[in-house]
Amino acid sequence: MVPDVYDEIETLPRAELAALHEDLFADHLDYVMAHSAFYRQKFGAAATGVDSLDRLIDLPFTTKDEVRESLLARPPLGLHAAAPLTSVVQIQSSSGTTGMPTFVAATAEDIRTWNSMGARVFYANGFRPRDWVMHAYAMGRGFVGGLVNVEHLRHLGCCVIPLGAEAGTERLLGAIDHLQPVAMCGTPSMVSHLGTAAPDVLGKPASELSVRKISVGGEPGAGEPAIRAQMEALWAAEVRDMMGGADFGSTYWAECDEKDGMHLCSQGALHVEIIDPATLESLPIEEGTTGELVYTTLARRATPLIRYRMGDLVTVSAMGCRCGRTGYRIKAHGRTDDMLIVRGVNVFPAAIKEVVVGMRPATTGYLKIDLDFPGHSTSDPLKLRVEVAGRDTGAFPSLAVDIEHRIQSMLSVRTIVSLVSEGAIERPGVQKERLVERDAG
């Protein structure tokens, strides 16, 4: 059976793909060293000895802080930029959730590379040419998941309805009801919010609307069974996860029909390493490997990046797939700077959210983790605010203790849970969902 993929490059044997990447990397490193002042200074003579991707480990990592410093050192695009300003056709921005937003430039060639990766992602997620798609990601402030995802979908051949999160709950749901798109993309929190709000706004459940394919990204959580199950039940739709980042063109990992981990969809554009975030040693990419993703561009003109630490922690879940794609699959856990350590136990906010979502209908699924300690480590129980269904928190006398016990049992983490009434925690909108709040004092 011929694999059903957007681009045949997704099915290349690993040996052929490795040879292609070696050729691309050799040319790309020469280009970067010739045109990027940042990398000439950073790598110096060390780059001359890097004659294969295996030798990348001889070069230092690039960090987001370095990119920010580069942008400030030489506006507008930074010392790391490698293309003349006259060839730049688009500038996007990161969301800035971890500090100053970073600006990402693209030439026309870069846009084609981005769109190729993005089209593979949405095709793997089940979208097809001529599908009508409601776009519910934020569209404003140059956020890369906004306009760039619209471009990916149009490249695939979809009809895009780019209302965006800024349109608000009523307008988004009203447009879905009127236009009857078959597909939707957005953050998990927005998709869940719209599904929950549909009965009040439209007088009917989201499951009676037209949407049957949903692609979610921008936040961790969709790979968690309880969170996925909630969205699929609300919409009576297939929900698939995807992941990427502003620095490399929005999205390049995607779940296929198997819905068991996200395929790498960046063939010919990105080389990926997985490193141990504690030792910074490169790890073998094989089933069961857990570590931090590191990317190197193979075809980037405007703002190339070499050995760039994104901060995403993942586990390789499989090396192959029945769908025919040869790109390995991963499951994402969150960002290294999201992880909390409670009495020596590592826990991600998304894992706590899955427990709370799994206790619906007593809870709404919304929560906040209140941090009253510096850094990411504590010996005290985590403090949680959890929304109950309805206004009367007293209607669930044992719920707080039940949540504490469930989290202790499933995650080996102690918590102190306070119940708040429905609506006390802000709903998702333009901003990504923030599960953690830090005490400013």
Number of C-alpha atoms within 10 A of each C-alpha: 5 7 13 13 17 17 17 10 17 22 18 16 12 13 9 11 17 16 11 13 20 19 13 18 23 15 12 19 22 12 17 25 19 12 20 21 16 19 22 17 12 17 14 12 10 12 18 11 11 16 13 12 17 9 11 18 14 13 16 13 18 19 16 18 12 14 22 17 13 19 18 13 12 12 9 13 23 22 22 24 26 22 21 11 14 7 14 17 14 15 15 23 17 21 22 11 10 10 11 12 16 21 23 22 27 25 21 14 15 23 19 15 19 24 24 22 27 30 27 28 33 29 20 29 25 20 24 19 13 13 18 21 27 27 25 28 31 25 22 14 12 18 23 27 28 23 20 23 26 25 19 26 28 17 16 23 16 21 18 21 18 19 18 22 23 16 16 15 19 15 15 21 21 14 14 21 17 11 14 15 21 18 25 26 23 23 30 25 26 23 24 21 18 23 23 18 19 23 13 10 15 14 9 12 17 24 17 12 21 19 22 17 22 27 26 27 25 22 19 24 25 26 25 18 12 20 23 21 18 21 24 21 15 20 25 20 21 20 28 28 32 29 21 21 18 19 22 26 24 26 30 27 30 29 28 25 13 12 15 17 24 29 30 26 28 26 23 21 22 24 20 17 21 24 21 15 17 8 7 13 12 17 14 12 18 14 15 14 18 23 26 25 22 22 20 25 24 24 20 25 24 28 25 28 25 21 20 22 20 18 18 21 23 21 21 21 20 20 16 14 17 10 16 15 25 20 24 21 26 25 22 24 23 21 17 16 13 19 17 19 17 19 14 11 14 14 18 18 20 21 20 23 22 21 20 25 22 20 17 14 11 16 23 20 23 24 27 22 20 15 19 14 14 9 11 13 16 17 12 13 14 20 16 22 19 26 24 28 20 14 13 12 17 12 12 13 10 9 20 20 14 13 23 20 16 20 20 13 11 11 16 15 22 20 21 14 21 17 20 21 18 19 14 15 14 12 14 20 20 20 15 17 18 15 16 14 11 13 10 6 5
